[in-house]
Amino acid sequence: DTGVSQNPRHKITKRGQNVTFRCDPISEHNRLYWYRQTLGQGPEFLTYFQNEAQLEKSRLLSDRFSAERPKGSFSTLEIQRTEQGDSAMYLCASSFSSRGGETQYFGPGTRLLVL
Amino acid sequence: AQKVTQAQTEISVVEKEDVTLDCVYETRDTTYYLFWYKQPPSGELVFLIRRNSFDEQNEISGRYSWNFQKSTSSFNFTITASQVVDSAVYFCALSEPYGGSQGNLIFGKGTKLSVKP
């Protein structure tokens, strides 16, 4: 049983460049979440998908950020014109949402450093 | 508004000591879920437990136990006979599936536990 996977694991980029991260959820899961975690803080919610529909976006998600989940499988998170403040760990989680509640399982994260 | 507070930033214990990590939450919803996750140095968040707001029974899993008290809005986590492998950052989180957060997790700032041999 494979868990949530994320690629790349590490990314170093220069300010102003665009970056894209990929998340592959657990196969039978219908929900996929993106979070951002900075040093010494807990993860903060960015956005989530139920199947292919993006249902909620946090105010943290500026217009430089865009996420997709085509066909309700893997998801991508793109950051355009990166800024140094975007340096963080980007975490993806997936879950199966039902009336009985849901448990989110996290991937290993993508650590982004913007120089 | 929803909030999770983990007042202990760092705790250091010697192996075999018992340790309790505190978690206090705020919510206006009557239906909610509470979670604990472990984040070892590798960075991946590992799910430990989920509790719903209607189930106040304490839970024990091996050396881990959880105490949920709605009266004090607390969901504390105890590790008995701690081991070096327990060293990690532990996060408490809240989910309100029918509330404003629609199921996304609201995390505390975490407690860093160091277990020394």
gemmi code that builds the backbone of each chain (N, CA, C; Angstrom):
import gemmi

chains = {
    "A": [
        ("ASP", (0.851, -1.192, 0.000), (0.000, 0.000, 0.000), (0.882, 1.236, 0.000)),
        ("THR", (0.869, 1.977, -1.139), (1.745, 3.139, -1.208), (1.049, 4.314, -0.553)),
        ("GLY", (1.850, 5.147, 0.078), (1.315, 6.323, 0.719), (1.292, 7.493, -0.239)),
        ("VAL", (1.182, 8.687, 0.317), (1.195, 9.910, -0.483), (2.639, 10.203, -0.890)),
        ("SER", (2.826, 10.508, -2.157), (4.179, 10.853, -2.600), (4.208, 12.272, -3.147)),
        ("GLN", (5.357, 12.918, -2.999), (5.512, 14.291, -3.468), (6.851, 14.417, -4.181)),
        ("ASN", (6.828, 15.194, -5.253), (8.053, 15.456, -6.015), (8.092, 16.911, -6.465)),
        ("PRO", (9.277, 17.516, -6.478), (10.522, 16.983, -5.927), (10.509, 17.055, -4.404)),
        ("ARG", (11.485, 16.487, -3.764), (11.583, 16.588, -2.309), (12.214, 17.906, -1.886)),
        ("HIS", (13.096, 18.394, -2.724), (13.765, 19.668, -2.448), (13.815, 20.478, -3.739)),
        ("LYS", (13.674, 21.809, -3.576), (13.758, 22.688, -4.723), (14.405, 23.989, -4.294)),
        ("ILE", (15.477, 24.358, -5.006), (16.117, 25.657, -4.783), (15.902, 26.460, -6.053)),
        ("THR", (15.430, 27.673, -5.914), (15.163, 28.498, -7.077), (15.539, 29.942, -6.781)),
        ("LYS", (15.650, 30.703, -7.828), (15.949, 32.117, -7.653), (14.648, 32.904, -7.635)),
        ("ARG", (14.668, 33.990, -6.915), (13.505, 34.866, -6.836), (13.037, 35.243, -8.237)),
        ("GLY", (11.726, 35.176, -8.423), (11.171, 35.534, -9.714), (10.902, 34.362, -10.636)),
        ("GLN", (11.479, 33.203, -10.323), (11.257, 32.014, -11.140), (9.938, 31.350, -10.754)),
        ("ASN", (9.423, 30.527, -11.657), (8.219, 29.740, -11.377), (8.634, 28.335, -10.955)),
        ("VAL", (7.877, 27.768, -10.031), (8.138, 26.392, -9.613), (6.816, 25.621, -9.591)),
        ("THR", (6.917, 24.322, -9.806), (5.731, 23.455, -9.773), (6.048, 22.216, -8.956)),
        ("PHE", (5.128, 21.870, -8.064), (5.273, 20.683, -7.235), (4.149, 19.705, -7.590)),
        ("ARG", (4.452, 18.431, -7.414), (3.460, 17.403, -7.722), (3.163, 16.570, -6.488)),
        ("CYS", (1.908, 16.174, -6.351), (1.480, 15.289, -5.265), (0.665, 14.140, -5.850)),
        ("ASP", (1.038, 12.925, -5.498), (0.261, 11.739, -5.862), (-0.385, 11.180, -4.599)),
        ("PRO", (-1.710, 11.237, -4.510), (-2.387, 10.807, -3.283), (-2.502, 9.282, -3.213)),
        ("ILE", (-2.989, 8.809, -2.083), (-3.353, 7.394, -1.949), (-4.512, 7.146, -2.917)),
        ("SER", (-4.444, 6.057, -3.653), (-5.274, 5.905, -4.849), (-6.784, 5.993, -4.615)),
        ("GLU", (-7.291, 5.461, -3.546), (-8.747, 5.486, -3.373), (-9.262, 6.743, -2.675)),
        ("HIS", (-8.367, 7.674, -2.363), (-8.772, 8.877, -1.641), (-9.402, 9.911, -2.569)),
        ("ASN", (-10.510, 10.517, -2.089), (-11.212, 11.487, -2.926), (-10.839, 12.930, -2.596)),
        ("ARG", (-10.204, 13.158, -1.463), (-9.809, 14.516, -1.117), (-8.301, 14.653, -1.126)),
        ("LEU", (-7.871, 15.853, -1.529), (-6.442, 16.149, -1.553), (-6.249, 17.568, -1.027)),
        ("TYR", (-5.333, 17.714, -0.090), (-5.088, 18.991, 0.567), (-3.647, 19.434, 0.336)),
        ("TRP", (-3.468, 20.753, 0.287), (-2.137, 21.356, 0.298), (-2.009, 22.230, 1.537)),
        ("TYR", (-0.849, 22.102, 2.205), (-0.526, 22.909, 3.361), (0.870, 23.491, 3.167)),
        ("ARG", (1.140, 24.557, 3.904), (2.484, 25.142, 3.917), (2.951, 25.191, 5.370)),
        ("GLN", (4.215, 24.828, 5.573), (4.782, 24.846, 6.927), (6.091, 25.611, 6.932)),
        ("THR", (6.165, 26.637, 7.767), (7.420, 27.372, 7.938), (8.067, 26.934, 9.247)),
        ("LEU", (9.319, 27.292, 9.405), (10.120, 26.799, 10.524), (9.496, 27.157, 11.868)),
        ("GLY", (9.330, 26.149, 12.697), (8.815, 26.380, 14.040), (7.321, 26.568, 14.129)),
        ("GLN", (6.628, 26.353, 13.024), (5.171, 26.534, 13.004), (4.481, 25.237, 12.604)),
        ("GLY", (3.197, 25.163, 12.901), (2.411, 24.051, 12.403), (2.019, 24.290, 10.956)),
        ("PRO", (1.642, 23.253, 10.250), (1.199, 23.438, 8.861), (-0.020, 24.349, 8.784)),
        ("GLU", (-0.081, 25.133, 7.706), (-1.226, 26.022, 7.470), (-1.900, 25.621, 6.171)),
        ("PHE", (-3.205, 25.559, 6.216), (-4.001, 25.137, 5.074), (-3.883, 26.117, 3.908)),
        ("LEU", (-3.726, 25.574, 2.695), (-3.703, 26.404, 1.497), (-4.968, 26.203, 0.649)),
        ("THR", (-5.232, 24.926, 0.287), (-6.372, 24.651, -0.580), (-6.688, 23.169, -0.544)),
        ("TYR", (-7.898, 22.801, -0.999), (-8.180, 21.382, -1.101), (-9.121, 21.070, -2.259)),
        ("PHE", (-9.062, 19.831, -2.691), (-9.865, 19.314, -3.795), (-10.708, 18.143, -3.307)),
        ("GLN", (-11.923, 18.111, -3.798), (-12.737, 16.902, -3.668), (-12.863, 16.376, -5.100)),
        ("ASN", (-12.281, 15.233, -5.332), (-12.109, 14.731, -6.702), (-11.385, 15.813, -7.510)),
        ("GLU", (-11.947, 16.275, -8.634), (-11.207, 17.280, -9.409), (-11.613, 18.711, -9.080)),
        ("ALA", (-12.608, 18.886, -8.225), (-13.092, 20.229, -7.911), (-12.306, 20.865, -6.760)),
        ("GLN", (-11.821, 22.085, -6.998), (-11.139, 22.824, -5.938), (-12.217, 23.532, -5.125)),
        ("LEU", (-12.415, 23.110, -3.881), (-13.551, 23.569, -3.095), (-13.247, 24.732, -2.165)),
        ("GLU", (-12.015, 24.896, -1.778), (-11.716, 25.980, -0.853), (-10.283, 26.438, -1.027)),
        ("LYS", (-10.093, 27.741, -0.905), (-8.752, 28.313, -0.961), (-8.563, 29.236, 0.228)),
        ("SER", (-7.433, 29.120, 0.872), (-7.118, 29.995, 1.995), (-6.725, 31.378, 1.495)),
        ("ARG", (-6.825, 32.352, 2.396), (-6.355, 33.709, 2.055), (-4.831, 33.715, 1.874)),
        ("LEU", (-4.179, 32.671, 2.401), (-2.732, 32.568, 2.226), (-2.363, 32.346, 0.766)),
        ("LEU", (-3.316, 31.832, 0.006), (-3.047, 31.472, -1.389), (-3.212, 32.718, -2.252)),
        ("SER", (-2.088, 33.434, -2.450), (-2.151, 34.644, -3.269), (-2.377, 34.262, -4.727)),
        ("ASP", (-2.571, 35.275, -5.570), (-2.846, 34.984, -6.982), (-1.602, 34.468, -7.708)),
        ("ARG", (-0.473, 34.426, -7.034), (0.719, 33.806, -7.649), (0.683, 32.289, -7.530)),
        ("PHE", (-0.215, 31.802, -6.684), (-0.325, 30.361, -6.452), (-1.505, 29.810, -7.231)),
        ("SER", (-1.297, 28.659, -7.854), (-2.426, 27.981, -8.493), (-2.257, 26.485, -8.306)),
        ("ALA", (-3.375, 25.817, -8.112), (-3.352, 24.372, -7.911), (-4.368, 23.730, -8.829)),
        ("GLU", (-4.028, 22.530, -9.267), (-4.927, 21.781, -10.139), (-4.950, 20.326, -9.703)),
        ("ARG", (-6.034, 19.678, -10.029), (-6.123, 18.242, -9.830), (-6.919, 17.653, -10.997)),
        ("PRO", (-6.282, 17.579, -12.156), (-6.983, 17.073, -13.334), (-7.375, 15.610, -13.139)),
        ("LYS", (-8.583, 15.274, -13.516), (-9.074, 13.892, -13.432), (-9.139, 13.373, -12.003)),
        ("GLY", (-9.021, 14.228, -11.053), (-9.174, 13.797, -9.675), (-8.104, 12.851, -9.173)),
        ("SER", (-6.942, 12.869, -9.838), (-5.887, 11.962, -9.357), (-4.768, 12.788, -8.726)),
        ("PHE", (-3.627, 12.927, -9.416), (-2.525, 13.695, -8.855), (-2.883, 15.181, -8.879)),
        ("SER", (-2.112, 15.957, -8.122), (-2.321, 17.406, -8.092), (-0.994, 18.117, -8.291)),
        ("THR", (-1.068, 19.323, -8.829), (0.111, 20.164, -8.944), (-0.159, 21.490, -8.259)),
        ("LEU", (0.896, 22.019, -7.660), (0.848, 23.348, -7.051), (1.935, 24.173, -7.726)),
        ("GLU", (1.531, 25.271, -8.355), (2.494, 26.128, -9.040), (2.595, 27.452, -8.318)),
        ("ILE", (3.806, 27.919, -8.161), (4.039, 29.260, -7.618), (4.730, 30.062, -8.709)),
        ("GLN", (4.123, 31.151, -9.094), (4.719, 32.012, -10.111), (5.467, 33.159, -9.439)),
        ("ARG", (6.517, 33.604, -10.111), (7.292, 34.771, -9.632), (7.604, 34.614, -8.141)),
        ("THR", (8.317, 33.550, -7.817), (8.587, 33.241, -6.419), (9.261, 34.397, -5.689)),
        ("GLU", (8.943, 34.473, -4.403), (9.524, 35.477, -3.506), (10.211, 34.734, -2.366)),
        ("GLN", (11.123, 35.430, -1.683), (11.846, 34.773, -0.586), (10.887, 34.301, 0.497)),
        ("GLY", (9.790, 35.002, 0.683), (8.797, 34.606, 1.676), (8.066, 33.308, 1.346)),
        ("ASP", (8.251, 32.830, 0.130), (7.627, 31.553, -0.249), (8.436, 30.360, 0.242)),
        ("SER", (9.634, 30.616, 0.750), (10.470, 29.521, 1.249), (9.762, 28.831, 2.410)),
        ("ALA", (9.548, 27.551, 2.267), (8.766, 26.796, 3.252), (8.764, 25.337, 2.828)),
        ("MET", (8.147, 24.508, 3.685), (7.859, 23.119, 3.308), (6.421, 23.075, 2.814)),
        ("TYR", (6.202, 22.495, 1.652), (4.850, 22.379, 1.099), (4.425, 20.917, 1.253)),
        ("LEU", (3.349, 20.743, 2.000), (2.878, 19.403, 2.341), (1.580, 19.095, 1.622)),
        ("CYS", (1.472, 17.881, 1.175), (0.250, 17.396, 0.544), (-0.325, 16.294, 1.428)),
        ("ALA", (-1.633, 16.245, 1.518), (-2.293, 15.188, 2.286), (-3.494, 14.694, 1.498)),
        ("SER", (-3.845, 13.439, 1.698), (-5.065, 12.930, 1.063), (-5.906, 12.187, 2.088)),
        ("SER", (-7.192, 12.080, 1.765), (-8.117, 11.411, 2.684), (-9.289, 10.864, 1.896)),
        ("PHE", (-10.018, 9.955, 2.548), (-11.285, 9.518, 2.000), (-12.366, 10.098, 2.893)),
        ("SER", (-13.135, 11.021, 2.343), (-14.153, 11.710, 3.120), (-15.451, 10.926, 3.091)),
        ("SER", (-15.979, 10.642, 4.288), (-17.252, 9.935, 4.380), (-18.019, 10.490, 5.569)),
        ("ARG", (-19.223, 9.953, 5.785), (-20.023, 10.439, 6.914), (-19.342, 10.173, 8.238)),
        ("GLY", (-18.488, 9.189, 8.243), (-17.786, 8.827, 9.478), (-16.576, 9.692, 9.754)),
        ("GLY", (-16.378, 10.702, 8.919), (-15.238, 11.586, 9.115), (-14.088, 11.211, 8.188)),
        ("GLU", (-12.993, 11.870, 8.329), (-11.852, 11.608, 7.466), (-10.557, 11.767, 8.248)),
        ("THR", (-9.541, 11.053, 7.804), (-8.204, 11.185, 8.358), (-7.270, 11.537, 7.219)),
        ("GLN", (-6.527, 12.594, 7.378), (-5.591, 13.024, 6.340), (-4.236, 12.366, 6.556)),
        ("TYR", (-3.716, 11.800, 5.483), (-2.390, 11.182, 5.491), (-1.463, 12.049, 4.651)),
        ("PHE", (-0.313, 12.353, 5.219), (0.570, 13.322, 4.607), (1.699, 12.662, 3.824)),
        ("GLY", (2.139, 13.390, 2.801), (3.325, 13.012, 2.063), (4.568, 13.562, 2.749)),
        ("PRO", (5.748, 13.286, 2.176), (6.998, 13.714, 2.809), (7.302, 15.202, 2.649)),
        ("GLY", (6.541, 15.884, 1.794), (6.726, 17.317, 1.625), (7.754, 17.671, 0.568)),
        ("THR", (7.635, 18.899, 0.066), (8.630, 19.498, -0.818), (9.167, 20.729, -0.116)),
        ("ARG", (10.490, 20.710, 0.104), (11.098, 21.861, 0.784), (11.589, 22.844, -0.269)),
        ("LEU", (11.040, 24.049, -0.241), (11.385, 25.085, -1.220), (12.260, 26.147, -0.577)),
        ("LEU", (13.336, 26.471, -1.263), (14.202, 27.578, -0.838), (14.296, 28.557, -1.991)),
        ("VAL", (13.892, 29.786, -1.731), (13.962, 30.832, -2.747), (15.108, 31.779, -2.397)),
        ("LEU", (16.081, 31.855, -3.306), (17.273, 32.687, -3.044), (17.089, 34.103, -3.568)),
    ],
    "B": [
        ("ALA", (-13.643, 31.780, 16.987), (-12.845, 31.242, 15.892), (-12.137, 29.982, 16.358)),
        ("GLN", (-11.749, 29.173, 15.384), (-11.093, 27.910, 15.728), (-9.630, 28.153, 16.059)),
        ("LYS", (-9.158, 27.442, 17.034), (-7.770, 27.636, 17.442), (-7.288, 26.414, 18.207)),
        ("VAL", (-6.012, 26.100, 18.047), (-5.388, 25.018, 18.813), (-4.142, 25.582, 19.477)),
        ("THR", (-4.035, 25.371, 20.780), (-2.903, 25.900, 21.526), (-2.104, 24.760, 22.146)),
        ("GLN", (-0.833, 24.737, 21.819), (0.100, 23.809, 22.460), (1.096, 24.685, 23.204)),
        ("ALA", (0.884, 24.839, 24.490), (1.642, 25.819, 25.262), (3.103, 25.414, 25.452)),
        ("GLN", (3.357, 24.120, 25.422), (4.738, 23.651, 25.626), (5.475, 23.688, 24.278)),
        ("THR", (6.474, 24.536, 24.193), (7.228, 24.628, 22.943), (8.225, 23.468, 22.831)),
        ("GLU", (8.948, 23.241, 23.930), (9.925, 22.158, 23.942), (9.891, 21.437, 25.280)),
        ("ILE", (10.046, 20.124, 25.216), (10.151, 19.315, 26.430), (11.332, 18.380, 26.262)),
        ("SER", (12.114, 18.263, 27.330), (13.240, 17.341, 27.302), (13.112, 16.367, 28.470)),
        ("VAL", (13.184, 15.080, 28.187), (13.098, 14.071, 29.233), (14.208, 13.059, 29.032)),
        ("VAL", (14.405, 12.258, 30.069), (15.366, 11.161, 29.983), (14.590, 9.892, 29.678)),
        ("GLU", (15.190, 9.049, 28.905), (14.549, 7.799, 28.507), (13.897, 7.105, 29.706)),
        ("LYS", (12.725, 6.533, 29.440), (11.902, 5.795, 30.411), (11.034, 6.694, 31.274)),
        ("GLU", (11.217, 7.994, 31.171), (10.297, 8.887, 31.883), (8.969, 8.945, 31.141)),
        ("ASP", (7.904, 9.234, 31.873), (6.612, 9.500, 31.247), (6.540, 10.984, 30.916)),
        ("VAL", (5.843, 11.305, 29.828), (5.733, 12.709, 29.448), (4.336, 12.962, 28.889)),
        ("THR", (3.770, 14.119, 29.247), (2.443, 14.502, 28.752), (2.544, 15.772, 27.934)),
        ("LEU", (1.983, 15.723, 26.745), (1.945, 16.880, 25.855), (0.531, 17.453, 25.896)),
        ("ASP", (0.451, 18.750, 26.153), (-0.853, 19.385, 26.335), (-1.391, 19.960, 25.031)),
        ("CYS", (-2.708, 19.932, 24.911), (-3.382, 20.524, 23.759), (-4.715, 21.092, 24.224)),
        ("VAL", (-4.933, 22.359, 23.945), (-6.206, 23.014, 24.253), (-6.768, 23.563, 22.952)),
        ("TYR", (-8.062, 23.390, 22.748), (-8.641, 23.817, 21.477), (-9.837, 24.740, 21.717)),
        ("GLU", (-10.170, 25.499, 20.681), (-11.349, 26.368, 20.705), (-12.160, 26.123, 19.449)),
        ("THR", (-13.453, 25.924, 19.638), (-14.348, 25.769, 18.502), (-15.764, 26.105, 18.939)),
        ("ARG", (-16.575, 26.566, 17.992), (-17.986, 26.811, 18.295), (-18.856, 25.650, 17.802)),
        ("ASP", (-18.255, 24.759, 17.039), (-19.027, 23.650, 16.495), (-19.250, 22.555, 17.536)),
        ("THR", (-20.359, 21.854, 17.390), (-20.607, 20.724, 18.285), (-20.026, 19.436, 17.708)),
        ("THR", (-19.826, 19.416, 16.399), (-19.218, 18.248, 15.748), (-17.826, 18.641, 15.256)),
        ("TYR", (-16.843, 17.990, 15.790), (-15.472, 18.290, 15.379), (-14.612, 17.059, 15.646)),
        ("TYR", (-13.418, 17.085, 15.085), (-12.468, 15.985, 15.266), (-11.154, 16.554, 15.772)),
        ("LEU", (-10.491, 15.784, 16.585), (-9.180, 16.145, 17.106), (-8.169, 15.093, 16.688)),
        ("PHE", (-6.970, 15.546, 16.423), (-5.929, 14.654, 15.912), (-4.612, 14.933, 16.627)),
        ("TRP", (-3.755, 13.925, 16.629), (-2.349, 14.109, 16.951), (-1.536, 13.526, 15.797)),
        ("TYR", (-0.502, 14.300, 15.415), (0.450, 13.859, 14.409), (1.851, 13.979, 14.986)),
        ("LYS", (2.733, 13.110, 14.508), (4.152, 13.131, 14.895), (4.967, 13.530, 13.676)),
        ("GLN", (5.910, 14.450, 13.868), (6.791, 14.858, 12.777), (8.233, 14.620, 13.193)),
        ("PRO", (8.819, 13.476, 12.797), (10.215, 13.198, 13.126), (11.128, 14.101, 12.301)),
        ("PRO", (12.417, 14.073, 12.570), (13.343, 14.941, 11.833), (13.272, 14.802, 10.316)),
        ("SER", (12.830, 13.670, 9.829), (12.716, 13.476, 8.377), (11.662, 14.401, 7.766)),
        ("GLY", (10.726, 14.881, 8.573), (9.773, 15.887, 8.105), (8.376, 15.401, 7.779)),
        ("GLU", (8.190, 14.105, 7.606), (6.869, 13.618, 7.226), (5.946, 13.547, 8.433)),
        ("LEU", (4.746, 14.072, 8.297), (3.761, 14.020, 9.383), (3.139, 12.633, 9.436)),
        ("VAL", (3.196, 12.029, 10.610), (2.676, 10.684, 10.792), (1.426, 10.749, 11.667)),
        ("PHE", (0.330, 10.219, 11.154), (-0.935, 10.216, 11.895), (-0.831, 9.284, 13.096)),
        ("LEU", (-1.325, 9.770, 14.257), (-1.326, 8.953, 15.463), (-2.737, 8.585, 15.896)),
        ("ILE", (-3.645, 9.578, 15.956), (-4.980, 9.298, 16.461), (-5.974, 10.337, 15.970)),
        ("ARG", (-7.222, 9.907, 15.834), (-8.337, 10.795, 15.548), (-9.423, 10.528, 16.571)),
        ("ARG", (-10.022, 11.610, 17.079), (-11.094, 11.486, 18.062), (-12.239, 12.372, 17.618)),
        ("ASN", (-13.504, 11.892, 17.687), (-14.593, 12.797, 17.367), (-15.165, 13.374, 18.654)),
        ("SER", (-15.882, 14.472, 18.503), (-16.337, 15.254, 19.655), (-17.356, 14.523, 20.511)),
        ("PHE", (-17.936, 13.446, 19.992), (-18.943, 12.727, 20.755), (-18.373, 11.536, 21.518)),
        ("ASP", (-17.096, 11.333, 21.383), (-16.475, 10.176, 22.011), (-15.396, 10.632, 22.977)),
        ("GLU", (-15.741, 10.705, 24.246), (-14.793, 11.186, 25.246), (-14.020, 10.065, 25.923)),
        ("GLN", (-14.159, 8.870, 25.430), (-13.410, 7.761, 26.021), (-11.926, 7.967, 25.818)),
        ("ASN", (-11.168, 7.713, 26.854), (-9.718, 7.775, 26.693), (-9.246, 6.596, 25.864)),
        ("GLU", (-8.140, 6.774, 25.211), (-7.626, 5.716, 24.345), (-6.186, 5.400, 24.707)),
        ("ILE", (-5.876, 4.125, 24.631), (-4.513, 3.673, 24.891), (-4.075, 2.824, 23.710)),
        ("SER", (-2.858, 3.106, 23.253), (-2.281, 2.296, 22.188), (-0.817, 2.057, 22.539)),
        ("GLY", (-0.534, 0.926, 23.088), (0.835, 0.627, 23.509), (1.297, 1.596, 24.585)),
        ("ARG", (2.369, 2.332, 24.295), (2.902, 3.290, 25.281), (2.214, 4.647, 25.182)),
        ("TYR", (1.332, 4.796, 24.207), (0.648, 6.070, 23.981), (-0.748, 6.042, 24.595)),
        ("SER", (-1.133, 7.163, 25.180), (-2.512, 7.298, 25.644), (-2.965, 8.738, 25.459)),
        ("TRP", (-4.280, 8.877, 25.304), (-4.850, 10.186, 25.046), (-6.000, 10.419, 25.998)),
        ("ASN", (-6.069, 11.657, 26.522), (-7.109, 12.045, 27.457), (-7.885, 13.207, 26.868)),
        ("PHE", (-9.159, 12.954, 26.513), (-10.015, 13.965, 25.884), (-11.021, 14.442, 26.924)),
        ("GLN", (-11.015, 15.736, 27.215), (-11.967, 16.294, 28.178), (-12.649, 17.508, 27.570)),
        ("LYS", (-13.915, 17.352, 27.211), (-14.654, 18.457, 26.612), (-14.852, 19.597, 27.600)),
        ("SER", (-14.964, 19.278, 28.878), (-15.219, 20.309, 29.888), (-14.092, 21.341, 29.946)),
        ("THR", (-12.878, 20.903, 29.641), (-11.728, 21.815, 29.654), (-11.178, 22.049, 28.252)),
        ("SER", (-11.887, 21.540, 27.227), (-11.441, 21.673, 25.827), (-9.987, 21.252, 25.672)),
        ("SER", (-9.690, 20.084, 26.204), (-8.311, 19.612, 26.132), (-8.239, 18.208, 25.551)),
        ("PHE", (-7.141, 17.927, 24.913), (-6.912, 16.610, 24.304), (-5.430, 16.311, 24.476)),
        ("ASN", (-5.070, 15.831, 25.666), (-3.671, 15.647, 26.027), (-3.153, 14.271, 25.648)),
        ("PHE", (-1.863, 14.211, 25.402), (-1.212, 13.008, 24.889), (-0.088, 12.619, 25.840)),
        ("THR", (-0.116, 11.390, 26.323), (0.908, 10.910, 27.243), (1.692, 9.763, 26.625)),
        ("ILE", (3.003, 9.868, 26.727), (3.880, 8.762, 26.320), (4.457, 8.162, 27.602)),
        ("THR", (4.234, 6.904, 27.780), (4.726, 6.196, 28.961), (6.064, 5.549, 28.631)),
        ("ALA", (6.978, 5.604, 29.561), (8.305, 4.982, 29.365), (8.909, 5.425, 28.031)),
        ("SER", (9.151, 6.714, 27.924), (9.603, 7.296, 26.657), (10.895, 6.640, 26.165)),
        ("GLN", (11.055, 6.672, 24.834), (12.242, 6.112, 24.199), (12.850, 7.170, 23.281)),
        ("VAL", (14.117, 6.981, 22.957), (14.807, 7.949, 22.087), (14.059, 8.118, 20.759)),
        ("VAL", (13.468, 7.037, 20.269), (12.748, 7.107, 18.981), (11.489, 7.963, 19.045)),
        ("ASP", (11.075, 8.328, 20.251), (9.914, 9.210, 20.395), (10.277, 10.675, 20.141)),
        ("SER", (11.557, 10.960, 20.033), (11.983, 12.338, 19.790), (11.434, 12.829, 18.459)),
        ("ALA", (10.684, 13.918, 18.511), (10.012, 14.446, 17.321), (9.261, 15.705, 17.729)),
        ("VAL", (8.651, 16.342, 16.742), (7.706, 17.415, 17.032), (6.308, 16.817, 16.936)),
        ("TYR", (5.493, 17.072, 17.928), (4.140, 16.527, 17.960), (3.130, 17.663, 17.777)),
        ("PHE", (2.204, 17.436, 16.863), (1.189, 18.440, 16.573), (-0.194, 17.931, 16.941)),
        ("CYS", (-0.940, 18.807, 17.567), (-2.347, 18.590, 17.818), (-3.110, 19.379, 16.748)),
        ("ALA", (-4.222, 18.839, 16.264), (-4.966, 19.523, 15.198), (-6.459, 19.339, 15.398)),
        ("LEU", (-7.205, 20.293, 14.862), (-8.667, 20.327, 14.967), (-9.261, 20.367, 13.565)),
        ("SER", (-10.362, 19.660, 13.380), (-11.082, 19.696, 12.109), (-12.560, 19.912, 12.400)),
        ("GLU", (-13.188, 20.802, 11.640), (-14.616, 21.073, 11.789), (-15.290, 20.760, 10.457)),
        ("PRO", (-15.738, 19.541, 10.258), (-16.237, 19.154, 8.937), (-17.462, 19.905, 8.460)),
        ("TYR", (-18.246, 20.442, 9.392), (-19.451, 21.164, 8.997), (-19.344, 22.656, 9.288)),
        ("GLY", (-18.186, 23.068, 9.743), (-17.982, 24.469, 10.089), (-17.223, 25.219, 9.023)),
        ("GLY", (-16.712, 26.344, 9.403), (-16.057, 27.219, 8.434), (-14.837, 26.613, 7.778)),
        ("SER", (-14.171, 25.709, 8.457), (-12.937, 25.172, 7.888), (-13.195, 23.997, 6.955)),
        ("GLN", (-14.422, 23.475, 6.946), (-14.813, 22.424, 5.994), (-13.860, 21.240, 5.946)),
        ("GLY", (-13.323, 20.881, 7.050), (-12.534, 19.655, 7.058), (-11.042, 19.859, 7.030)),
        ("ASN", (-10.560, 21.042, 6.643), (-9.102, 21.190, 6.669), (-8.631, 21.261, 8.125)),
        ("LEU", (-7.403, 20.881, 8.351), (-6.870, 20.790, 9.701), (-6.321, 22.125, 10.177)),
        ("ILE", (-6.643, 22.447, 11.426), (-6.073, 23.623, 12.082), (-5.089, 23.097, 13.108)),
        ("PHE", (-3.830, 23.419, 12.907), (-2.774, 22.864, 13.734), (-2.348, 23.824, 14.836)),
        ("GLY", (-1.876, 23.244, 15.956), (-1.146, 24.025, 16.928), (0.281, 24.238, 16.427)),
        ("LYS", (1.079, 24.923, 17.225), (2.449, 25.225, 16.808), (3.401, 24.065, 17.062)),
        ("GLY", (2.926, 23.056, 17.755), (3.743, 21.877, 17.963), (4.557, 21.926, 19.240)),
        ("THR", (4.861, 20.749, 19.760), (5.745, 20.594, 20.916), (6.909, 19.713, 20.493)),
        ("LYS", (8.104, 20.237, 20.656), (9.291, 19.453, 20.306), (9.695, 18.622, 21.514)),
        ("LEU", (9.660, 17.313, 21.364), (10.037, 16.408, 22.433), (11.426, 15.834, 22.160)),
        ("SER", (12.310, 15.979, 23.117), (13.641, 15.378, 23.028), (13.761, 14.352, 24.143)),
        ("VAL", (14.051, 13.127, 23.763), (14.232, 12.064, 24.740), (15.705, 11.681, 24.736)),
        ("LYS", (16.345, 11.882, 25.853), (17.781, 11.638, 25.931), (18.050, 10.263, 26.550)),
        ("PRO", (19.076, 9.569, 26.044), (19.371, 8.224, 26.574), (19.919, 8.290, 27.994)),
    ],
}
model = gemmi.Model(1)
for chain_id, residues in chains.items():
    chain = gemmi.Chain(chain_id)
    for i, (resn, *xyz) in enumerate(residues, 1):
        res = gemmi.Residue()
        res.name, res.seqid = resn, gemmi.SeqId(i, " ")
        for name, pos in zip(("N", "CA", "C"), xyz):
            atom = gemmi.Atom()
            atom.name, atom.element = name, gemmi.Element(name[0])
            atom.pos, atom.b_iso = gemmi.Position(*pos), 0.0
            res.add_atom(atom)
        chain.add_residue(res)
    model.add_chain(chain)
structure = gemmi.Structure()
structure.add_model(model)
structure.setup_entities()
